[in-house]
Structure formats: structure tokens, C-alpha cells
Amino acid sequence: MKVKAIFYHAGCPVCVEAEQQFATSLDSSRYAVEIVHLGTAKNRVTEAEKFGVKSVPALVLGGRPFHINFGAPLSALK
């Protein structure tokens, strides 16, 4: 069974670079990766908060948040 991985980002240059370095390089045989642009999917901000995401870009693996770099706080995306 694949581990669900959600990469949350806001589309900024920091986020795009993190997406290229981390989210797209995960082993697809182990991870089911979903990429969520919170700038265009504002309805998913609350979901990200429930996982414990404080800022983007962030990668949630198996329900646990991993903050990659500080691009923007979630509060800026509401």
C-alpha cells in the first residue's frame, strides 16, 4: 500500500523549487503524491492546517507535516 504524500505550496519561486526537488522526486512505487496549490485551491487551506502545516512549501507524508522552507505562512493564503 502506498503512503499518501501531499505537497502544499503557494506557487512562489521557493515553492516551485521545493516541488521540483522533493515532491516530484518521491518514489512513485512507495508514495501516492498529490500536489496542492493553495493559491488556487483556497478551500484546502483548512485541510493543510488540520495536518499541522504552518507555512508552505510543506510536504505531508502519512499525515505528518514536514516544512521544507519558509515561503509563506498559511494565514497569508486565506
MOWO-V504477 format. One record per run of one state. SS is the DSSP state (H for helix, E for strand, - for the rest). FROM is the first residue (numbers start at 1). TO is the last residue. Records with the same first field share a line. If there is no record, write none. Layout:
SS->FROM-TO, FROM-TO
This chain:
-->1-2, 10-12, 22-22, 26-30, 38-41, 52-54, 62-63, 78-78
E->3-9, 31-37, 55-61, 64-73
H->13-21, 23-25, 42-51, 74-77
